[in-house]
Amino acid sequence: MRLVLSLGLALLAAGCSEQPAENGTANQAAAAPEKVPHCFFKDSETKEWAAKAEGEQVVVTGRVFRADARYKAILLEPKVEGAVAVVRPLMTTNDTGFAADGNWWDVEARIPAAGLEKVEVRCGKKVVASLDLPRKTG
């Protein structure tokens, strides 16, 4: 009985001492820089990037080539960094059952427009397109 009680107290004490370590690990993870997604596309495999305002959103469009029809191109969820929004093309499994016309996928992202001045399309660390947004006047 004493052995069970001693083990229980030891486990309880060990659990209490691990809590600061978990908080420290969480703080370290929050401070770590975000990993840049791999770029699957050559420069010649993206084109026709455009950004336009539609109401309270900015719509970013482009075309991305994927030679193997088992895969399609999409845009990752946009990230807003101050007045700049960043979108990134990504390759994923083609779940449509069809290939894109000429293997060029039309991609689109919608971003809240408040405070945005520019949209950057990045592939890996490289900026593929830098799209200035028209300033509202009036």
C-alpha positions as CSV (number, residue, x, y, z in Angstrom):
1,M,0.0,0.0,0.0
2,R,2.8,2.4,0.9
3,L,4.5,1.6,-2.5
4,V,1.3,2.5,-4.4
5,L,0.9,5.7,-2.4
6,S,4.5,6.7,-2.9
7,L,4.3,6.0,-6.7
8,G,1.0,8.1,-6.9
9,L,2.7,11.0,-5.1
10,A,5.8,10.8,-7.3
11,L,3.6,10.8,-10.4
12,L,1.6,13.8,-9.1
13,A,4.8,15.7,-8.4
14,A,6.2,14.9,-11.8
15,G,3.0,16.1,-13.5
16,C,3.2,19.4,-11.7
17,S,6.8,19.9,-12.6
18,E,6.1,19.3,-16.3
19,Q,3.6,22.2,-16.7
20,P,6.2,25.0,-17.0
21,A,8.1,23.0,-19.5
22,E,4.9,22.6,-21.7
23,N,4.3,26.4,-21.5
24,G,7.9,27.0,-22.4
25,T,7.6,24.7,-25.4
26,A,4.4,26.5,-26.5
27,N,6.2,29.9,-26.3
28,Q,9.1,28.6,-28.3
29,A,6.8,27.2,-31.0
30,A,5.0,30.6,-31.2
31,A,8.3,32.4,-31.6
32,A,9.6,30.0,-34.3
33,P,9.3,31.3,-37.9
34,E,6.6,29.9,-40.1
35,K,7.9,27.2,-42.5
36,V,7.7,28.3,-46.1
37,P,5.8,25.8,-48.2
38,H,7.8,24.1,-51.0
39,C,7.3,25.5,-54.5
40,F,6.2,22.8,-57.0
41,F,6.1,25.2,-60.0
42,K,8.6,26.7,-62.5
43,D,8.3,30.4,-63.3
44,S,6.8,29.4,-66.7
45,E,4.1,27.4,-65.0
46,T,2.2,30.4,-63.4
47,K,0.7,33.3,-65.3
48,E,-2.0,35.9,-65.6
49,W,-2.0,37.0,-62.0
50,A,-4.5,39.8,-61.2
51,A,-6.1,41.4,-58.1
52,K,-9.4,43.4,-58.1
53,A,-11.7,44.7,-55.5
54,E,-15.2,43.2,-55.2
55,G,-17.1,44.9,-52.4
56,E,-15.3,44.3,-49.1
57,Q,-12.9,41.7,-50.7
58,V,-10.0,41.5,-52.9
59,V,-10.1,38.7,-55.5
60,V,-6.8,37.3,-56.7
61,T,-6.8,35.2,-59.8
62,G,-4.2,33.4,-61.9
63,R,-3.4,30.3,-63.9
64,V,-1.1,27.5,-62.8
65,F,0.1,24.6,-65.0
66,R,0.3,21.0,-63.8
67,A,1.4,18.5,-66.5
68,D,0.2,15.4,-64.6
69,A,-3.6,15.5,-64.6
70,R,-3.7,13.4,-61.4
71,Y,-2.8,16.7,-59.6
72,K,-4.4,20.1,-59.7
73,A,-3.3,23.5,-58.6
74,I,-4.9,25.5,-55.8
75,L,-4.1,28.6,-53.7
76,L,-3.3,28.2,-50.1
77,E,-5.3,30.2,-47.6
78,P,-4.1,33.8,-47.9
79,K,-1.9,35.3,-45.1
80,V,-2.1,39.0,-44.3
81,E,1.1,40.6,-43.2
82,G,0.3,44.2,-42.4
83,A,-0.9,45.9,-45.7
84,V,0.3,43.0,-47.8
85,A,-1.6,39.8,-48.4
86,V,0.4,36.7,-49.5
87,V,-1.0,33.9,-51.6
88,R,0.8,30.7,-52.6
89,P,0.0,28.2,-55.3
90,L,0.1,24.5,-54.2
91,M,-0.3,21.2,-55.9
92,T,-2.9,18.7,-54.5
93,T,-4.6,15.6,-55.7
94,N,-7.1,16.2,-58.5
95,D,-10.5,15.2,-57.0
96,T,-12.5,16.7,-59.9
97,G,-12.4,13.6,-62.2
98,F,-11.3,15.9,-65.0
99,A,-8.2,17.6,-66.3
100,A,-8.0,21.3,-66.7
101,D,-8.0,22.7,-70.3
102,G,-4.4,22.4,-71.5
103,N,-3.5,21.4,-67.9
104,W,-3.8,25.1,-66.8
105,W,-5.8,25.4,-63.6
106,D,-7.7,28.6,-62.9
107,V,-7.1,29.5,-59.3
108,E,-8.7,32.2,-57.1
109,A,-8.4,33.5,-53.5
110,R,-10.7,36.0,-51.7
111,I,-9.2,38.2,-49.0
112,P,-10.8,40.8,-46.8
113,A,-9.9,44.2,-48.4
114,A,-9.6,46.3,-45.2
115,G,-6.2,47.9,-45.0
116,L,-4.7,46.0,-48.0
117,E,-2.4,47.8,-50.4
118,K,-0.7,45.0,-52.2
119,V,-1.0,41.3,-52.9
120,E,2.1,39.1,-53.4
121,V,2.0,35.7,-55.1
122,R,4.9,33.7,-53.7
123,C,6.2,30.3,-54.7
124,G,8.5,29.1,-52.0
125,K,10.4,32.2,-51.0
126,K,10.3,33.8,-54.5
127,V,7.8,36.5,-55.3
128,V,6.1,35.5,-58.6
129,A,3.9,38.5,-58.8
130,S,3.4,41.7,-56.9
131,L,0.0,43.3,-57.4
132,D,-0.6,46.8,-56.2
133,L,-4.2,47.5,-55.3
134,P,-5.9,50.7,-56.5
135,R,-6.4,53.3,-53.8
136,K,-9.9,54.3,-53.0
137,T,-10.5,58.0,-53.6
138,G,-13.3,60.2,-52.6
